[in-house]
Amino acid sequence: MSVHADRGAILGHPSYVWRFGQERRLALIDRYAPLSGKRILDVGCGLGTYVEKLRQFSDRVYGIDIEVERVMEGGRRLPNLLVAAAERLPFADGCFDVVLLHEVLEHVEDDAQSVREAYRLLGPGGRMVIFAPNRLYPFETHGVYWRGEYRFGNFPAVSYLPHPLRAHLCPHVRTYTVRDLRRLFSDLDLQTVIHCQIFPGYDSICSRHSRLGASLRRITYFFEGTPLRIFGLSHFMVVQRPANATS
């Protein structure tokens, strides 16, 4: 297994293309954290795929990522991409209206510190948007570490294993229950705008089997409005710093 593959497993793979699934998530972000004209930071921006789309709403969009190569590649077409760790963000207190952590917390060294840093950057009334893997989703989508190498794909029921066994198979990535995720915010002055679970975009399935993909979207997106949403792929959470908050 190459060093690059190891780092990809540990740090996650950025969004390379923009498809239905990403567009759906962007619409959710704008619905619950309105983006027009706002000061926006994308933490863990990768190649800047979301930064590029967010710039349709505002010219004050920044992205940070810990991977130098990704930032350099994205910086060839986008401004305001910086190299930084989520635990140590190079911005002043209260300087953003929206901070996005899109499938990032599961990969960082310290997820609680990353949340505290994002909170620090929120101005009064600012909103933090989080997408993070759901422990109850029936498949492990980040692959597993088995017999000395990472094996990628969708592995059923791995997240349902006892924590020590799952941690042995997936040392490179966290998953979260509702309680796990909310615990990260327990000491912060934040109000929950929404916390739910969402299902995948099924873009790869749709590209090969359009009818199957359409059926999966129709059925599972219906589930999002029922208690069965707890089995969705990702948590979607938006929290707000009170409008009367002081730095």
Stockholm file with secondary structure:
# STOCKHOLM 1.0

chainA/1-247         MSVHADRGAILGHPSYVWRFGQERRLALIDRYAPLSGKRILDVGCGLGTYVEKLRQFSDRVYGIDIEVERVMEGGRRLPNLLVAAAERLPFADGCFDVVLLHEVLEHVEDDAQSVREAYRLLGPGGRMVIFAPNRLYPFETHGVYWRGEYRFGNFPAVSYLPHPLRAHLCPHVRTYTVRDLRRLFSDLDLQTVIHCQIFPGYDSICSRHSRLGASLRRITYFFEGTPLRIFGLSHFMVVQRPANATS
#=GR chainA/1-247 SS CCHHHHHHHHHCCCCCSCCHHHHHHHHHHHHHSCCTTCCEEEETCTTTHHHHHHTTTCSCEEEEESCHHHHHHHHTTCSSEEECBTTBCCSCTTCEEEEEEESCTTTSSCHHHHHHHHHHHEEEEEEEEEEEEBTTSSEETTCEEETTEEECSCEETGGGSCHHHHHHHCTTCCCBCHHHHHHTTTTSCCEEEEEEEECCCCHHHHHHCHHHHHHHHHHHHHHTTSGGGGGSSEEEEEEECCTTCCC
#=GC SS_cons         CCHHHHHHHHHCCCCCSCCHHHHHHHHHHHHHSCCTTCCEEEETCTTTHHHHHHTTTCSCEEEEESCHHHHHHHHTTCSSEEECBTTBCCSCTTCEEEEEEESCTTTSSCHHHHHHHHHHHEEEEEEEEEEEEBTTSSEETTCEEETTEEECSCEETGGGSCHHHHHHHCTTCCCBCHHHHHHTTTTSCCEEEEEEEECCCCHHHHHHCHHHHHHHHHHHHHHTTSGGGGGSSEEEEEEECCTTCCC
//
